[in-house]
């Protein structure tokens, strides 16, 4: 029987940086000229989810973040670090 070395693996660290806050989600939706219901349909989610993002009760995570980035790029909407610097001025 082969012995396995019992070396510890480094702990996985999860990247918890979320680019999409309530203001950015609402700004993207407004930029696109959509209601919450229309925006939710575009993303394949519920209107209630969009409302919760915009109210700050929840933050988009995982696949929703990727999808928001794709939609924002197609709509010509600035997000991420560029959007932060623009909104500060």
Residue pairs with C-beta under 8 A, 6 or more apart in sequence:
18 59
18 60
18 61
18 65
19 65
19 69
19 79
19 80
20 53
20 59
20 60
20 64
20 65
20 68
20 79
21 56
21 59
22 53
22 54
22 55
22 56
23 87
24 79
24 83
25 50
25 53
25 54
25 60
25 68
26 54
27 77
27 83
28 68
28 71
28 72
28 75
28 77
28 79
29 36
29 39
29 50
29 54
31 75
31 77
32 39
32 42
32 71
32 75
32 77
34 42
36 47
36 50
36 51
36 54
37 47
39 50
40 46
40 47
40 49
40 50
42 71
43 50
43 64
43 67
43 68
43 71
44 67
45 64
49 58
52 58
53 59
53 60
60 68
68 79
69 79
72 78
72 79
78 86
